[in-house]
Amino acid sequence: MNDSFTMEPGDAALAVLDELKRQRSEGIRHLYMEESTLQGLEELLAGGKKESPPIAAVPDKPRFDQVSEPPAVAKVLPDTQAPLQEKTAPISQPTLKSVNPALAKPPEISLPNGSKTERWNWLKEQVLGCEVCQSELNPGAKVVFGVGNLDADLFFCGEAPGPEEEEAGEPFVGPAGELLDKIISVMGLSRESVYLGNVVNFRPRHERAYGNRPPTSDELNFCLPYLKAQLEIIKPKIVVALGKTATDGLLGPDPQRRLGQMRGSWHEYEGIPMMVTYHPSYLLHNPSKSSKRKVWDDMLMVMEKLKLPISEKQRSFFQ
């Protein structure tokens, strides 16, 4: 993968808009960027002929407790697109590419009798063979089903697969997944001891060749019965909702909901205690000490509720 790229001004503006909208949907309000990158983007969006400097790639293996503070300028994500529109002509929004703009009625799942393994294998077969999920796949992609310990006390729920996940057919295997693995390890647990799943079982399609888009309400509602069935099988003691989309999927949509107000306190999903926190991708884009401490405070509350041992060293991380 190249560490830099060039594109036409119109495509660059769409890419910036797509990414800002995606991050805002996850509750991200601050973005760190190198000053040279900001200058290059301004020149590009203003129609300048100067070539933008290379955009630094995200490290392949991010470290939750060893990400350095970026020597960059904090930019507040806009609530509107007005700042960008001042520098460029109105741009048409990318067309979402979906076989079923309004998906079929959500499936009715009736789990069979049997052991956890038997019920989980049956459900996995239903999800992987789901015609609607298959119809929504990108070319060469796979439906993604949950993985982990069927007796897990802790269930991490994300929103939807990314490019690495749809290729592997497994959740949380990209950069954000590697960071989540690190967080789990710092908690004294392992990836194999917890359960990992997503609200949506396929990567939402769109016209752009890069980036992700949040799932629509139709996509969330269609896949939600599959997630509920996994929760019924696993019966975790705690669910951790990673990001706003996962929170909206589990608790229902609320345009007034803000992750900053939801995290740090307990909620409930069908009788299961639920902790809301930022998605690992939030830390990749906002690797500040304060951001990491917020996520870690949420994980400390999870550890306390599970009665896991917590050392003084663990309590003092990122202070």
C-alpha positions in Angstrom: 0.0 0.0 0.0 1.4 3.4 -1.0 1.8 6.0 1.8 0.7 8.8 -0.5 -1.7 9.4 -3.4 -3.0 12.1 -5.7 -6.5 12.8 -7.0 -8.6 15.4 -8.7 -9.8 18.3 -6.6 -13.4 17.2 -6.8 -12.6 13.6 -5.8 -10.4 14.9 -2.9 -13.3 17.1 -1.7 -15.7 14.1 -1.7 -13.2 12.0 0.1 -12.8 14.7 2.8 -16.6 15.1 3.1 -17.1 11.3 3.3 -14.5 10.9 6.1 -15.8 13.8 8.1 -19.3 12.5 7.9 -18.2 9.0 8.9 -16.3 10.3 11.9 -19.0 12.6 13.0 -21.5 9.7 12.9 -19.2 7.9 15.4 -19.3 10.9 17.8 -15.9 12.2 16.8 -15.6 15.9 17.3 -11.9 16.6 17.1 -9.4 15.5 14.4 -5.6 15.8 14.5 -3.8 16.5 11.2 -0.3 17.6 10.4 -0.1 21.3 9.4 1.5 20.3 6.1 -1.5 18.1 5.3 -3.9 20.9 6.2 -2.1 23.3 3.9 -2.0 20.8 1.1 -5.8 20.1 1.4 -6.5 23.8 1.4 -4.5 24.4 -1.8 -6.2 21.4 -3.4 -9.7 22.3 -2.5 -9.1 25.9 -3.5 -8.1 24.8 -7.0 -4.3 25.4 -6.5 -1.9 23.6 -8.7 0.5 22.6 -6.0 0.7 18.9 -5.3 -0.5 18.0 -1.8 2.2 16.5 0.5 2.0 12.8 1.2 -0.6 11.9 3.8 0.9 9.8 6.6 -0.4 6.2 6.8 -1.8 4.8 10.0 0.7 2.4 11.6 0.0 -1.2 10.8 0.1 -2.2 14.5 -1.3 0.6 16.7 -0.5 0.3 20.4 -3.2 1.4 22.8 -0.8 2.4 25.6 2.1 3.5 23.5 0.6 5.9 20.9 2.6 9.2 21.2 0.9 12.5 21.4 0.7 14.0 17.9 2.5 17.4 17.4 -0.5 18.6 15.4 -3.2 21.2 15.4 -6.7 20.1 16.7 -9.5 20.8 14.3 -13.1 20.7 15.4 -15.3 18.7 13.0 -18.0 21.0 11.6 -21.7 20.5 12.4 -22.3 21.6 8.8 -20.3 21.5 5.6 -20.2 25.3 5.3 -16.5 25.7 5.9 -15.7 23.4 3.0 -18.3 25.0 0.7 -16.6 28.4 1.1 -13.6 27.0 -0.7 -15.2 24.9 -3.4 -18.3 24.9 -5.5 -21.2 22.7 -4.4 -20.5 19.1 -4.8 -23.0 16.3 -5.4 -23.1 13.7 -2.7 -21.9 10.2 -3.6 -24.7 7.8 -4.5 -25.1 4.9 -2.2 -24.8 1.6 -4.0 -27.3 -1.0 -2.7 -29.2 -3.8 -4.3 -32.0 -3.3 -1.9 -32.4 0.4 -0.9 -35.2 -0.7 1.4 -34.1 -4.1 2.7 -36.4 -7.0 3.1 -38.3 -7.5 6.4 -35.9 -8.5 9.2 -35.6 -12.3 9.6 -37.5 -14.0 12.4 -34.9 -16.2 14.3 -36.1 -19.2 16.3 -33.0 -20.9 17.7 -33.1 -24.7 17.9 -32.7 -26.7 21.0 -29.2 -28.0 21.7 -25.9 -27.0 23.2 -24.4 -23.5 22.7 -22.1 -24.9 20.0 -24.9 -26.5 18.1 -27.1 -23.4 18.3 -24.2 -21.1 17.3 -23.3 -23.3 14.4 -26.9 -23.3 13.2 -27.1 -19.5 13.5 -23.8 -19.1 11.7 -25.1 -21.2 8.8 -28.2 -19.0 8.6 -26.2 -15.8 8.5 -23.6 -16.9 6.0 -26.4 -18.2 3.8 -28.6 -15.1 4.2 -29.7 -14.1 0.7 -30.1 -10.4 1.6 -26.6 -10.3 3.2 -25.1 -12.1 0.2 -26.8 -9.6 -2.2 -25.3 -6.6 -0.3 -21.7 -7.9 -0.5 -19.0 -6.1 -2.4 -17.4 -8.1 -5.2 -15.2 -10.9 -3.7 -16.3 -10.0 -0.1 -17.6 -12.4 2.6 -20.4 -12.2 5.1 -18.9 -11.6 8.6 -20.2 -13.5 11.6 -19.2 -13.1 15.2 -16.2 -15.0 16.7 -15.0 -15.9 20.2 -15.7 -17.8 23.4 -19.3 -19.0 23.5 -19.1 -18.8 27.3 -17.7 -15.3 27.3 -18.6 -12.8 30.0 -17.8 -9.9 27.8 -19.3 -9.2 24.4 -17.8 -6.4 22.2 -20.2 -5.1 19.6 -19.1 -3.0 16.6 -21.0 -1.5 13.8 -20.1 -3.3 10.5 -17.1 -4.9 8.8 -14.4 -2.8 7.2 -12.3 -3.8 4.1 -10.0 -6.2 6.0 -13.0 -7.8 7.8 -15.0 -8.4 4.6 -12.0 -10.0 3.0 -11.2 -12.3 5.9 -14.8 -13.0 6.9 -14.0 -12.2 10.6 -14.7 -9.1 12.7 -12.0 -6.8 14.0 -9.0 -7.9 12.1 -7.9 -4.5 10.6 -6.0 -1.7 12.3 -9.0 -0.9 14.7 -9.2 -4.6 15.5 -5.5 -4.8 16.4 -6.0 -1.9 18.7 -9.0 -3.6 20.3 -6.9 -6.7 20.8 -4.4 -4.5 22.7 -7.1 -3.0 24.9 -8.4 -6.4 25.7 -4.9 -7.6 26.6 -4.2 -4.6 28.8 -7.4 -5.6 30.7 -5.8 -8.9 31.4 -7.9 -10.8 28.9 -7.4 -12.3 25.5 -9.2 -12.1 22.2 -10.1 -15.8 22.6 -11.7 -15.2 26.0 -14.2 -12.7 24.8 -16.8 -12.5 22.0 -16.6 -10.1 19.1 -19.5 -9.2 16.8 -21.0 -6.5 14.7 -24.6 -5.2 14.3 -24.3 -5.5 10.5 -22.9 -8.6 8.9 -21.7 -7.0 5.6 -19.7 -3.9 4.7 -22.2 -1.2 3.5 -21.5 -0.5 -0.1 -21.0 2.8 -1.7 -19.6 4.3 -5.0 -16.2 5.4 -3.7 -13.3 3.0 -3.9 -12.1 4.0 -0.4 -13.4 4.6 3.1 -16.5 3.3 4.8 -20.1 4.6 5.2 -22.2 4.1 8.3 -25.0 1.5 7.9 -28.5 2.8 7.2 -31.4 2.2 9.6 -32.7 -0.5 7.2 -29.4 -2.3 7.3 -29.2 -2.1 11.1 -32.8 -3.3 11.5 -32.4 -6.2 9.1 -29.3 -7.6 10.8 -30.3 -6.8 14.4 -32.1 -10.2 14.9 -28.9 -12.0 14.1 -27.1 -10.0 16.7 -29.8 -10.6 19.3 -29.6 -14.4 18.6 -25.9 -14.3 19.3 -26.5 -12.5 22.6 -29.1 -15.1 23.5 -26.6 -17.9 22.8 -23.6 -16.3 24.5 -25.5 -14.8 27.5 -22.7 -12.4 28.4 -22.5 -10.5 31.7 -21.7 -7.3 29.9 -22.0 -5.8 26.4 -19.6 -3.1 25.3 -21.0 -1.0 22.4 -18.2 0.4 20.4 -19.2 3.7 18.8 -22.4 5.6 18.1 -23.7 3.3 15.3 -23.4 0.2 17.5 -25.1 2.1 20.3 -27.9 3.2 18.0 -28.3 -0.3 16.8 -28.7 -1.7 20.3 -30.7 1.1 21.9 -32.5 2.4 18.9 -31.7 5.6 16.9 -31.7 9.0 18.7 -30.4 12.0 16.7 -29.8 13.8 20.0 -27.6 11.1 21.4 -23.9 12.0 21.9 -21.3 9.4 22.8 -19.6 11.9 25.1 -22.7 11.9 27.2 -23.4 8.2 27.0 -20.0 6.8 27.9 -18.8 6.5 31.5 -22.1 5.3 32.8 -24.1 2.0 32.7 -27.0 1.4 30.3 -29.0 -1.8 29.7 -29.8 -3.8 26.6 -32.5 -6.4 27.2 -31.5 -6.9 30.8 -27.7 -7.0 30.1 -25.6 -4.2 31.5 -24.1 -2.2 28.6 -21.1 0.1 28.6 -20.9 2.6 25.7 -17.4 3.7 24.7 -15.6 5.1 21.6 -14.8 2.8 18.7 -11.1 1.9 18.5 -11.0 3.8 15.2 -11.7 6.9 17.2 -8.4 6.4 19.0 -6.6 5.9 15.7 -7.8 9.3 14.6 -7.6 10.9 18.0 -4.5 9.4 19.8 -4.4 12.0 22.5 -3.8 11.0 26.1 -7.2 12.3 27.2 -9.0 10.3 24.5 -7.2 7.1 25.6 -7.9 7.8 29.3 -11.7 8.1 28.5 -11.8 4.7 26.9 -9.6 3.2 29.6 -11.9 4.6 32.3 -14.8 2.8 30.6 -12.8 -0.4 30.6 -11.9 0.0 34.2 -15.6 0.1 35.0 -16.2 -3.0 33.0 -13.3 -4.8 34.8 -14.8 -3.7 38.2 -18.2 -5.0 37.3 -16.7 -8.3 36.2 -14.7 -8.4 39.4 -11.4 -8.7 37.5 -8.2 -7.9 39.4 -7.0 -4.3 38.8 -3.4 -3.3 39.7 -2.4 0.2 40.6 -0.4 0.4 37.4 -3.5 -0.4 35.4 -5.5 2.3 37.3 -2.9 4.9 36.6 -2.7 4.4 32.8 -2.8 7.7 30.9 -3.1 10.0 34.0 
